[in-house]
Amino acid sequence: MIFVMNKINLLEVTLPILTQLLKICSEFLTFVIHSLVTDVGNAPTEKNHRNQAHRQNRQGGHGSFN
């Protein structure tokens, strides 16, 4: 009987902690997915990438084309 009471007490203590951990994990995953989606939306286009490489070349940056 005492063993059963100890198990119930342990469950009462760990259940709220596990619930909080689950909440934190879900919020973190939501944040990560949201930032991934917005990063894809703000990704530089191919034209912008070429222009940036061209500017770097004119300024003596890396690249062997004019």
N, C-alpha and C positions, 0 to 999 in steps of 0.2 A: 504493500500500500504506500509506503514512504517512497519507494522507487518511482511509482506512478506519479506521485505529487511532484517529485523532482523533475520528471520529464515535462510535466505541464508547465512548471515554472521556467524551465529552460526554453520551452516553446514561446512563452509569453515574452521572454527577453529577446530571443533571436528573431522572432517574426517582424517586429517593427524595424529592426536593423536591416533585415533582408528587404523589406518593402522600400526603405529609403535607398538602399543600394540599387534596387531595380529602377526606381524613379530617376536616380542620378544617371544610370547607364542609358536609360531611354532618352533623357534630355541630351546627353552627350552625343548619342547616335543621331538624334534629330539635328543637332547643331552641325555635326560633321557632314551629314547628307545635304543639309541646306547650303553649307559653304561650298561643297563640291558642285552643286547645281549652279550657284551663282558664279563660281569660277569658270565653269563651262560657258556661261553666258557672256562673261567678260574676257574670254580668251582672245588674244590678238589674231587678226585675220592674216592670211598669207601675204596680202599686199603690204600691210603694216610691217610684217616681219622683213620683207624684202627691202622696204624703205629704210628700216632701222639698220640693216646690214650695209646698205649703200652709204648711209650717213657715217657709219663706223669706218668704212673704207676710206671715205674722203678725209676723215679726221686722223687717218693713220692707224686705224684700228686693225683688228685681224681680218683676214680675207684677202684673196689674191686677184679679185676682179675689180673693174672700174665701174 
